[in-house]
Amino acid sequence: MKTIHKSIEEHYGIDPDIGLLEAYANILVSNRFSVDPVIIENRSNSSNIPNKLEYTLEDGTIVAIDEETFKMCDKYINNNKVITFMNESKENFMFVINQLTKD
C-alpha cells in the first residue's frame, strides 16, 4: 500500500503539507464514504460482509455496498455536496444509491 503522501503526490501533483495529510488520515480512520482516489487507494476496509464495502455514516449507521455499486458512485458522483449529503445518514445514502440504480 502506498503512503498517503505518495498517493496525494501521484493523484494531485502536489507535495502535501501536514494539515492535508492529517485531514486524509482522519477520513481514513473514520471510514466515511468517499470517492476520492487517495482515500480509495489507501483504505484498508475490513468488511464483515463478504464482497461488500462498509462505511460508517455521521449518524453512526454502518452501510455496505457491493463493488459494482461503488464503481457506479465513483463514475457518477463528483460533487462534494453529494458526498457530504450521503455521509449524513442512512436515508440520505440510500436515496442517492437508489437514484443511481434506477432503471
Buried (B, 14 or more C-beta within 10 A) or exposed (E): EEEBBBBBBEBEEEEBEEEBBEEBEEBBEBBBBBBBBBBBBBBEEEEEEEEBBBBBBEEEBEBBBEEEBBEBBBEEBEEEEBBEBBBEBBEBBBEBBEEEEEE
